[in-house]
Amino acid sequence: MKRLIDKLHQEQMLTAEEFHRLLANRSEETDQYARELANQVRQEVYGNKIYVRGLIEFTNYCKNDCYYCGIRRSNQNAQRYRLTEEDILECCRQGYELGFRTFVLQGGEDGFFTDDRIVQIVRKIKEQYPDCALTLSIGEKSEESYRAYREAGADRYLLRHETADPCHYMRLHPLEMSGENRKSCLRILKKLGYQTGAGFMVGSPLQTVDDLVEDFLFLKELDPEMVGIGPFIAHQDTPFCNERSGTLDDTLFYLALLRLMLPNVLLPATTALGTIHPRGREMGVLSGANVVMPNLSPVSVRKKYMLYDGKICTGDEAAECRMCLSRRMERIGCEVVTDRGDYKKRLA
């Protein structure tokens, strides 16, 4: 297994059969080996800089009915909200003062936020904060919509593919949704020049080793600038309410493999990772991650953007959250930096 990990490090690729062997024959020793190697690669590429993204969860309305998600349209218990344009700009103002140079607008697929509204919000943020990067994470759209956001100034786009295997995708989503359409959206985003983020859930219901192999092969083919993975955590008001959560060990190991396969990738230590273990985000960084995403949303709405149960940081002010993360990263020898934190292209 160590030889396979070394091969992934040196060649940045394994065959499907090799990935399967590596994922199916793990041990504590090989997990640790991969994580330490990935941490070295992170330091070689990005040093000990950890980039912060200011997350603004601006709407929890969603037209989709994904079986794992707490803001799915069928959840009658969700307390719905939308931030106004003024609310969003105020979040950016506070974030800028705290040193954030990337804002992430994340929300459900909410028809209220038409292309015109999104374009206007993007333009205003970029006019007021021209030295900042702006990331959108608002789901599947048409090529025309993506182009309009890009022309308005959006720099990055996050769209987790969730699972690359078509059959597994169908088990997690209603019939009107398609894994192929999601992959097509990601390819369009790359074509339009976005720094593009994909990613999968760790330990999602019915996930197999073969599904995970497909995820790694798809991510290698897509070659995204960002990859977001985190453990599946059940939500009480979904069909998967009684399913087991993804594990810390699995998430850390897969983070490490992603860093070895895509050495330059921007790789978050997610809130979900911090939710399943008190030091989850620090352990994520020590396994190759180099991004953290504190919440800039108004405290009054944070508990309403509940994709899964037990989400952390729902009561912290933005400043508290930022300072807390800085201290946590300092304890493991890393530094949270005031920087856009752009993807570092490979040198030819």
C-alpha positions in Angstrom: 0.0 0.0 0.0 2.9 2.4 0.7 4.2 1.7 -2.8 0.9 2.8 -4.2 0.9 5.9 -2.1 4.4 6.7 -3.3 3.3 6.1 -6.9 0.4 8.5 -6.4 2.8 11.1 -5.0 5.3 10.7 -7.8 3.0 10.3 -10.8 -0.1 12.0 -9.5 -2.3 9.2 -10.8 -3.2 5.5 -10.2 -5.2 3.1 -12.4 -8.8 2.2 -11.3 -7.5 -1.2 -10.1 -4.7 0.4 -8.1 -7.1 2.9 -6.5 -9.4 0.1 -5.6 -6.6 -1.8 -3.9 -5.5 1.2 -2.0 -9.0 2.1 -0.8 -10.0 -1.5 0.1 -6.8 -2.5 2.0 -6.1 0.4 4.3 -4.4 0.2 7.7 -3.8 2.8 10.4 -0.1 2.8 9.4 -0.7 3.5 5.7 -3.4 6.1 6.5 -0.8 7.9 8.6 1.8 7.6 5.9 -0.4 9.2 3.3 -1.5 12.0 5.6 2.1 12.9 6.5 3.2 12.8 2.9 0.2 15.0 1.9 1.1 17.5 4.6 4.6 17.7 3.1 3.2 18.4 -0.4 0.9 21.1 1.0 3.9 22.8 2.6 6.0 22.5 -0.6 3.3 24.1 -2.7 1.7 26.6 -0.3 4.0 26.8 2.7 2.2 27.1 6.0 -0.3 29.6 4.6 -4.0 28.8 5.3 -6.4 30.8 3.2 -9.8 31.9 4.6 -13.0 32.3 2.6 -15.8 34.3 4.1 -18.9 32.2 3.7 -22.2 34.0 3.2 -25.2 31.6 3.2 -27.7 34.0 1.6 -30.7 31.8 0.9 -32.0 28.4 2.2 -34.8 28.1 -0.3 -34.1 25.3 -2.8 -36.0 23.8 -5.7 -34.2 20.5 -5.3 -35.2 17.5 -3.1 -31.8 15.8 -2.5 -32.4 13.0 -0.1 -29.5 14.0 2.2 -30.0 17.7 2.5 -31.7 19.6 5.3 -32.8 22.5 3.1 -34.5 20.1 0.5 -37.8 21.5 -0.8 -39.8 18.8 1.0 -38.6 19.7 4.4 -41.6 21.5 5.9 -39.7 22.1 9.2 -37.0 24.3 7.6 -37.3 28.0 8.6 -36.8 29.6 5.2 -35.0 33.0 4.7 -33.4 35.1 2.1 -30.8 37.8 2.7 -31.3 41.1 0.9 -28.7 42.7 -1.3 -28.0 45.1 1.5 -27.5 42.2 4.0 -25.0 40.6 1.7 -23.0 43.8 1.2 -23.0 44.3 4.9 -21.5 40.8 5.4 -18.8 41.7 2.9 -18.1 45.0 4.7 -17.6 43.2 8.0 -15.6 40.5 6.4 -13.3 42.9 4.6 -12.5 44.7 7.8 -11.6 41.3 9.4 -9.1 40.6 6.6 -11.2 38.4 4.2 -10.2 38.7 0.6 -12.5 36.0 -0.8 -16.3 35.9 -0.3 -18.3 32.8 -1.1 -22.0 33.3 -1.9 -23.7 30.0 -1.1 -27.3 29.1 -1.3 -29.9 26.7 -2.4 -31.2 26.8 -6.0 -33.6 29.6 -5.3 -35.7 30.9 -8.2 -36.1 34.3 -6.5 -32.4 35.0 -7.2 -32.7 35.4 -11.0 -29.7 35.8 -13.2 -30.3 39.6 -13.2 -30.3 39.7 -9.4 -27.1 37.6 -9.1 -25.4 39.7 -11.7 -26.2 42.9 -9.9 -25.0 41.5 -6.5 -21.8 40.2 -8.1 -21.1 43.6 -9.8 -21.7 45.5 -6.6 -19.4 43.3 -4.6 -16.6 43.5 -7.2 -17.0 47.3 -7.5 -16.7 47.8 -3.8 -14.0 45.2 -3.2 -12.0 45.0 -6.4 -9.1 43.3 -4.7 -11.2 40.4 -3.5 -12.1 37.1 -5.2 -15.8 36.2 -5.4 -17.0 32.6 -5.4 -20.5 31.5 -6.2 -22.0 28.2 -5.0 -25.6 28.3 -6.2 -26.0 25.0 -8.1 -26.7 23.9 -11.6 -27.4 26.7 -14.2 -27.3 27.1 -17.9 -24.1 28.0 -19.8 -25.6 31.4 -20.5 -26.2 32.0 -16.8 -22.7 30.9 -15.9 -21.3 33.2 -18.6 -23.3 36.2 -17.3 -22.0 35.7 -13.7 -18.4 35.4 -15.1 -18.7 38.6 -17.1 -20.1 40.4 -14.1 -16.9 39.5 -12.2 -17.4 36.1 -10.5 -14.0 34.4 -10.2 -14.8 31.0 -8.8 -17.6 28.5 -8.7 -18.2 25.6 -6.3 -20.4 22.7 -7.4 -19.8 19.5 -5.6 -20.5 16.5 -7.9 -21.5 14.5 -4.7 -20.7 11.2 -6.4 -19.4 10.4 -9.9 -21.1 7.1 -10.2 -24.5 7.4 -12.1 -26.2 4.6 -10.1 -25.1 6.0 -6.8 -26.1 9.5 -7.8 -29.7 8.2 -8.5 -29.8 6.7 -5.1 -29.1 10.1 -3.5 -31.2 12.3 -5.7 -34.8 12.4 -7.1 -35.3 11.3 -10.7 -35.4 14.9 -12.1 -31.7 15.3 -11.2 -28.9 13.9 -13.2 -25.3 13.2 -12.4 -24.3 13.7 -16.0 -25.9 17.2 -16.0 -23.9 18.1 -12.9 -20.6 16.9 -14.6 -21.6 18.9 -17.7 -22.0 22.0 -15.6 -18.5 21.5 -14.1 -17.0 21.2 -17.6 -18.8 24.3 -18.7 -17.5 26.2 -15.7 -13.9 25.2 -16.5 -14.4 26.2 -20.1 -15.6 29.7 -19.1 -12.5 30.3 -17.1 -13.8 29.9 -13.6 -11.5 28.5 -10.9 -13.8 25.5 -10.5 -14.5 23.4 -7.4 -16.0 19.9 -7.3 -16.1 17.3 -4.6 -17.9 14.4 -3.0 -19.5 13.3 0.3 -17.5 10.8 2.4 -19.5 7.9 3.7 -22.8 8.9 2.0 -25.5 6.2 2.1 -24.9 3.2 -0.1 -21.4 4.4 -1.1 -19.0 1.6 -2.2 -15.3 1.5 -2.8 -16.1 1.4 -6.6 -18.0 4.6 -6.2 -15.0 6.2 -4.5 -12.7 5.0 -7.3 -15.0 6.8 -9.8 -14.8 10.0 -7.7 -11.0 10.0 -7.8 -10.8 9.2 -11.5 -13.4 11.9 -12.4 -11.5 14.5 -10.3 -8.3 13.7 -12.0 -9.9 14.0 -15.4 -11.7 17.3 -14.5 -8.5 18.7 -12.9 -10.4 21.3 -10.8 -8.7 24.2 -9.0 -10.7 23.4 -5.8 -12.0 20.2 -4.3 -14.4 20.1 -1.3 -15.0 16.9 0.5 -16.6 16.3 3.9 -18.3 13.6 5.8 -21.9 12.8 5.2 -23.9 13.8 8.3 -27.5 12.9 8.6 -30.3 15.5 9.0 -33.3 14.5 11.1 -35.8 15.8 8.5 -34.6 13.8 5.5 -35.1 10.2 4.2 -31.5 9.5 5.3 -32.1 10.6 8.9 -31.1 7.2 10.4 -28.0 6.6 8.2 -24.5 6.5 9.8 -22.3 9.5 9.3 -19.0 9.4 7.3 -15.9 9.0 9.5 -13.1 11.2 10.4 -10.5 8.7 9.4 -12.0 8.2 5.9 -12.2 11.9 5.3 -8.6 12.6 6.4 -7.3 9.7 4.2 -9.2 10.9 1.1 -8.0 14.5 1.7 -4.5 13.2 1.7 -5.0 11.2 -1.5 -6.4 14.3 -3.2 -3.4 16.4 -2.2 -1.1 13.8 -3.6 -3.1 13.4 -6.8 -3.7 17.2 -7.3 -0.7 18.8 -5.5 -1.7 22.4 -6.3 -5.4 22.1 -5.5 -7.2 24.4 -3.0 -8.5 22.0 -0.5 -10.8 23.1 2.4 -10.9 21.6 5.9 -14.7 21.8 6.0 -17.2 22.8 8.7 -18.6 19.2 8.5 -15.1 17.9 9.4 -15.1 20.2 12.4 -18.6 19.1 13.3 -17.7 15.4 13.6 -14.5 16.0 15.7 -13.5 19.0 17.9 -10.1 19.2 16.1 -11.4 18.0 12.7 -10.3 21.1 10.8 -6.8 21.1 12.3 -6.4 17.4 11.5 -7.7 18.2 7.9 -4.9 20.7 7.5 -2.3 18.3 8.8 -3.6 15.8 6.1 -3.1 18.3 3.2 -5.9 20.8 3.4 -5.1 24.5 3.0 -8.4 26.4 3.2 -10.9 27.2 6.0 -14.2 28.9 5.5 -15.5 30.8 8.5 -19.1 32.0 8.4 -19.9 35.6 7.7 -23.7 35.1 7.6 -25.7 37.1 10.2 -25.9 35.1 13.4 -29.8 35.4 13.2 -29.9 33.0 10.1 -27.0 30.6 10.7 -29.1 28.0 12.5 -31.6 28.1 9.6 -28.9 27.1 7.0 -28.8 23.6 8.4 -27.7 21.1 5.7 -27.1 18.5 8.4 -27.6 18.1 12.2 -25.2 19.5 14.7 -23.4 22.1 12.5 -20.8 24.1 14.5 -20.3 27.9 14.6 -23.9 28.7 14.4 -23.8 31.2 17.2 -20.4 32.8 16.8 -20.0 36.4 15.5 -17.8 36.6 12.4 -14.9 38.2 14.3 -15.0 35.5 17.0 -15.0 32.8 14.3 -12.1 34.3 12.5 -10.0 34.8 15.6 -10.8 31.3 16.9 -9.7 29.7 13.6 -6.5 31.8 13.5 -5.5 30.6 17.0 -6.3 27.0 16.1 -4.1 27.2 13.0 -1.3 28.8 14.9 -1.2 25.9 17.3 -0.4 23.5 14.5 2.3 25.8 13.0 0.1 27.4 10.3 -0.8 31.0 9.6 -4.2 32.3 8.4 -3.3 34.9 5.8 -5.1 38.0 4.4 -4.9 36.9 0.8 -7.2 36.0 -2.1 -5.5 32.6 -2.0 -5.7 31.9 -5.7 -4.9 28.5 -7.2 -1.2 28.1 -8.0 -0.8 26.9 -11.5 1.8 24.2 -12.1 5.1 25.4 -13.6 5.7 23.9 -17.0 
